[in-house]
């Protein structure tokens, strides 16, 4: 079982031999109850697509397996790491990257994408709010473009989260001049990652990467998706302290690191 453990974001190389058509990076921070369900759903989705690979993928598959799963345990303290290791022991197409301390969603995205070997990469939250089968909406567009983004058709945020989200989106739009409604669920060619490194350590990474790709002229399409309520636990994103940290980071990236 491939297993990597790190306390710092090491800047892994994105140049590696293809090991699958699609790498699904599952981001987990204190998701012990939800992680096994999301991984099982991913494996079930992979199995359901056997015989349909040429229909869904634009390029010659070259005998590659359809999918691999990369779990990133971002310094969990609830047993998520042990569960991830146990899951990987039973599946050759599943690997685990573990941060010994919580580094943030952006760092988890970087580590997961760097460990991936798929021709294409995507990410899903371990909280089961996005079912893996949702990704079928993205794959046909890969015949035409190298990047497929998503927006929510309907999210159902509460009042507090809705207000914070609208305020954050207004700030992002004024600073970057790009639609800030994109979700973290996207599919892109892994080869793009070496040219457009992610600097963010927070959930702003889910906007920073598409913003950089769009600015560089990468062709893209957008699909609509619908999340479902998380099965258990609470969101780690919607709190004022975390939002304030993200705002500071997006200002720093925009004025010091954007080119």
QUIQUI-V616078 format. One record per helix or strand of 3 or more residues. SS is the DSSP state (hx for helix, st for strand). FROM is the first residue (numbers start at 0). TO is the last residue. Records with the same first field share a line. If there is no record, write none. Layout:
SS->FROM-TO  FROM-TO
This chain:
st->2-5  19-27  66-73  93-98  117-124  146-153  186-188  219-225
hx->31-47  52-55  79-88  104-114  131-142  158-175  189-193  204-214  239-255
